[in-house]
Amino acid sequence: MSRIGKKPVPLPKGVIASIDGQTVKVKGPKGELSVTLVEEVAVKQDEHGIVVTPREGFDRADQMWGLSRTLVNNLVHGVTEGFSAKLEIQGVGYRAAVQGKTLQLQLGFSHDVNYPIPEGITIAAEKPTLLTISGINKQLVGQVAAEIRSWRPPEPYKGKGVRYAGEYVRRKEGKKK
């Protein structure tokens, strides 16, 4: 039995949810999101919030139960508070700047990397070496952060590159004479 799945997803004030078959739509102060759940789970709304239950006769029902509840919870959290990810840039001459709908990165290449900012995502360069990526869709925020990090992931010898805030990079000793 799923410990996560059996908890109902509470709906805070100002959040409206509608369920149409397997599609759950949530509207809140920050925007509107929807997700289509798999057939192995049943979803309904009651006085406690949105309840996800596994359906009988499916082998994958228990596996998808907690996942489906978490997806619905991410919708509610996204339209109320939103999600954010922080990236740190380390290295001499490495920096970032936001220019309109484009993120311009200088990461030690012979050219600047221009990353177009997708719809629904805001990127703020608090310092030239600190980026904050925010939005209401958790998957999209994580995907954008991963794409930016993939241009220059942190390397183990000097630690240069783009890393998540608080990420530990295991350092290697290097050459000896």
Number of C-alpha atoms within 10 A of each C-alpha: 10 14 8 14 21 15 16 20 21 16 20 12 9 10 18 14 18 14 15 10 12 16 14 20 18 22 19 21 13 14 16 19 19 18 15 15 21 14 15 20 22 18 21 16 16 9 9 11 15 21 19 25 22 23 16 12 8 12 10 15 18 18 16 21 25 21 16 24 23 16 18 25 16 21 24 27 21 24 22 21 13 18 20 19 18 17 21 20 28 18 15 10 12 17 21 24 20 19 10 9 14 15 20 17 22 17 22 16 11 7 9 13 17 15 15 13 16 13 9 12 17 16 23 16 17 11 13 17 18 20 25 17 20 22 23 25 22 18 12 18 22 16 11 19 22 17 12 17 18 13 14 16 17 23 15 14 13 14 18 19 21 27 25 18 14 9 10 10 14 10 12 11 8 8 6 4 2
